Amino acid sequence: MATLVFVEHHDGEPAKPALGVLAKAASLGGDVAAVVAGSGVRDIAAGLGAHGASTVYVADDPALEAPLPQPRVDVLAKLVADKGIDTVLFAASVLSADVAAGLAARLDAGINWDLVDVELSDGKLVGKRPAFGDSLLVDVGWTSEPRIALIRSGTFEPAETGGGAPTVEDVDVSLEDFSSRTQMLEQAHEEASGPSIEDADVIVAGGRGLGEPGGFGQLEELAKALGGAVAATRAVVDAGWYPYAAQVGQTGKNVSPKLYLAFGISGAIQHKVGMQSSGTIVAVNKDPHAPIFEYSDLAVVGDLNAIVPKLTELVRARRG
């Protein structure tokens, strides 16, 4: 295969989910290239060889400074045509989903989304996609080339493959007229401290069992002591208790931290979908029959309002 991986970046750093997809592509064999598109992004290219890219195409142009999808579709469509690319992989995000969909429409190509794995079977690429609330996996494929795949964020770890310095090739940026008609007037950034839930090794998550929005204050203190991030369930987000950016689950984000602490979360299948790949899952709930206990490594039946402050105190003492 000739595979191209779209590497999204933020603040001059490649996104971890994209690095994970790049490493997975390298494990499948064939020619693996990465593409980085933006303004002032050349420094990102050198480090992508360690994650599996033998070639990195750099589209560095002021016209790509704003994170808009159509200009990036132009770049990728030209690369696919010029370089004989037969497979394009994306780690799911708001931007990459727009780019992947736009590229599929532009090239009249097949796209599979929400994949949790890709593999070769009898020389053909096969995707694995959850179905029926993630209760089973189905095989999906493509009937034509190029094949476009959108993979769940956090599915693959950004492991280093041991590759050397990649060949870096500049790409001439030529935009379609319609791709220049949209301008970004302002870009807002959420004010936050600490790691995001996608990057955190430790996540402290809360559900309706907290009782009230103010209950998240104690979770934030625990997350700060652990150097982690705070997450929430859909019910909490829908109730306006916590921002949508922190939602984990089928309609939120998929995370895979080393440690996932769940407080007052019943454990509905929709939430399990987003965090089941965590390394160690610890759940605290007053209900001894809470579904989350069925897939937790450690289950604690008790009052979280008594447990969380004590746990925070112990963590601080240990770290001190």
N, C-alpha and C positions, 0 to 999 in steps of 0.2 A: 504494500500500500504506500501511497504518497500522502502523508497525513499532515494537515496544518492545524495548529492549536492557536486559538485566539487568546492572547495573554492580556487580560485587563490589568490595569495598574491604578494605584492611588498614592498621591504624594511621593511620586518617584520610586515606588516599590511595587513589584508584581503582586497581584492578589494570590493568596495562598490556595484557594480552590483551583485557580488556573494552573498553578505549579503542580498540583496533584493530578490534574487531567494530563498535563504534559508528561509527567512520569509514567502514567498509565499508558499513554500512547507509545512511549519508548519501549515499554515491556511487550508490546504487540509486535514489534519488529517493523521492518520497512524503513522508508525515509521519513523522518519526523522533523518538521520545521515548526517554528513559532513565528507569530507576527505580533509586533508591538506598534500601535498606532497612537499618535498624540503629538504634542509639541514639547521638545526638550526631553525626549525619552531614550536617546541613544545609550545612556549609561545603564539602562535596564538590560540591554541585550546580552552583555558579556556573561552575566550570571546564569543565563538560561541553559547553557550547555551542561551544567552540573545536574540539571533536572531532565535531561534527555533530548534537548534540541541540537541537532547537528548543524542546522542552519537557522538563522534568525533574520527575518525580513523586518526592516525598520522603516516605517512610514512616519517621518518626522517633519511636520509642517504646521505653521501657525493656523492653517485652516482646520486642523484636527484638535486644537486646544480644548474646545468645549466638548464634553462627553455626549455628543449627538450621534445617533446610530447611522443615518444615511451616508455621511462621508466615509464611515468605516466600512459600510457595505460596498461602496465604490472601490476601496482599497482591496478588500478580500475578493471581490468578483474578478478584478483584474489579475490578482495572483493565481486564482484557480484556473483561469484561462491560459495565462502565460506559462505557468509552471507545471501544468498537468496534474493538479491536485485532485485526488479522488475522494478524500475524506476530510471533513472540517469538524473539529471538536470544540465545544464551548463549555465552560463551567457556568452554571446558571446564575444570573444576576439580572437586575432590571435592564441594564445596558446590553449585556450579551444576548438576552432573550430577544430584544428588539433587533439586534444585528443579525442573529441567526434567522429570525423570521424574514427579515428584509432580504437576506442573501438567498434564502430558499425561493422567495417570490421572484427575485431578479433572475435566478438561474433555472427556474422551473425545476427545482430539485426537491427530493424527498427529505423530510426532517422528522426525526424522532426526538421526543423531549421527556424530561423527568426520568432519565435513565440512571440506574444505580450501578451499572457495570457494562462493559463492552468486552467481547472476546472474539477470537477467531474460531470458526467451526467449519471444517472442510474447506479452508481457504477463504471463507466469507465472513464478513464482519456481522456479528450478532449483538444486539443490545438487550439488556435486561431491564424490564420496566415493571414497577409494582402495579398491582391491580386489586380491586375489591378491598379498598382501605388498607393496602399494603399487607394483605393476608396471604398473597402469593405473588410469584414473579412470572411474567410471561416473556417469551422471546419475541423480539421485533427485528425487522430487517428493512432493507431498501431494495427497490426494484430497478434503480438506475443510479448513475453517478452524475455529479458528486453526491456523496452521502453526508448529511449534516446531522449532528447529534448534540443535544443540549443535556448536560449531565448535572444531576443534583449537586448543589454547592455542598462541599464538605464530604463528598463521597470518598474521594481519594486523598491520602495524605501526601503532602509535598515532599516526598522522599527524594534524596539525591541519588542519581543513577550511576555516578562515577564517570560521567562524560567529561571530555575536555572542553577547551575553548571552542565555541561554535564559529562557523563562517557567518559573518555579518554582512548582509546585503541591503543597500539602500533601495527604497522603492519610490519611484516617481509618483507623486500624488496628483491625480487629475480627477476633478469632481464633475459629476453631471450637474446640469443647470438646476434641476429640481432639488439637488442635495444641498445647495447653497441658499435656499429660500427660507430656511429656518435658522433663527439666531437665538442663542441663549442670552437673555438680558441680565439674569442674575442667578447665581448658584448659592443656595443656602446650605450650611453645614450644621448638623446637629451638635449642640454643645454637650460633650461627654468627656469623662475621664476614665482611664483604665482601658483594657482591651475590649474589643467588640465581642459579641457572642460567637461570631464565626472564628475568631482568632484565639479565644481564651482557652487555656488548659483546664480551668475550673469554672463551672457555671453553677450559680445559685439561683434556682428557679422557684417561682411562687405561683400558687393557684388561688381559687376562690376560698380555700380553707384559711387564708390569711384573715378573712373576716371583713377587712376594710382596706382602702388604698394606703392608709398610713402604715400598714403592716410591712410594706416594702422597705420602709426605712431600716428595719432591723436586718433585712436580707442584704441591703446595700452595705451595711456595716460589716457583715460577715464576708461578703464578696471582697470588700476592701482589705480585710485582714488576710484573706487567702490569695489576694492578687488576681481575683477572677472577675467575672461579669455577671450581671443580673439578667435573668430571662423571665418570661411570663407565658401563661397559657392564653388560648384564644378567648376564653370566657372573661379573663381579667382585662384583656385588651379591649374587648367589645364593651365592657362596662366602664371603660375610660380610666381604669386604675393605673395603667402603665402604657408607655408608648408602643405603637405597632412594631417599631424597629426591633423590639426585644421579644417578639412573639416566636415561639418554637412550636412547630407542628406542621400538619399537612398544608395549611393555608398560611404558614409563616416561614420560618427558616429551619433548615436542617443543620444540626450541629453534631460534632463528634469530639467533645473534650475528653481529657483523661479522667476527670471526675465530674459527675453531674449530681448535684444535691437538689432534691425535689421536696418542697415544703408545701403541704396543703394541696397537693395535686392528686386528683382521683386516679388519673392514668387512662383516660379514654384513648381509643386507638388512634384518633387524629393527633394526639400529642405524642404518643409512642413513635409514630412515623418520623417525627423530627429529631428524636434524641436516642433512639434505640442502639445506635452505633457508638455510644459513649463507652469509654474504657471501663469505668466503675460507676454504678448507679446506686445512690443512697437515697431512700425515700423516708419521709417522716409524715405520718398521718394518724389522726385519732381513730380512724375507721380500720379495724384489723382486717377487713375484707376489701379494702381498696384495691382495684385492679392493678395499680402500679406496683404493688408488692410482688405480683406474679413475675415481673421481669426485672426486679431490683436485686442487686448483689447483697445489699444490706437493708433490711426493713426495720424501721423503728416505729412502734406504736406509742404515740404520746402527744402531748400538747406542744406544738411548735413554738408557742409564745414563751414557754419555759425552757425549751431546748436551745433555740437559736441564740439567745443572749449568753447562755452558759458556754455554748460551743465557740462563739466569738471570743469570749473571755479566755478560753483555753488556748485557742489558736494564737491570740496575741501574746499570751504568756509563753507559749512554746517558741514562738518566733523571736520574742524578746530575749 
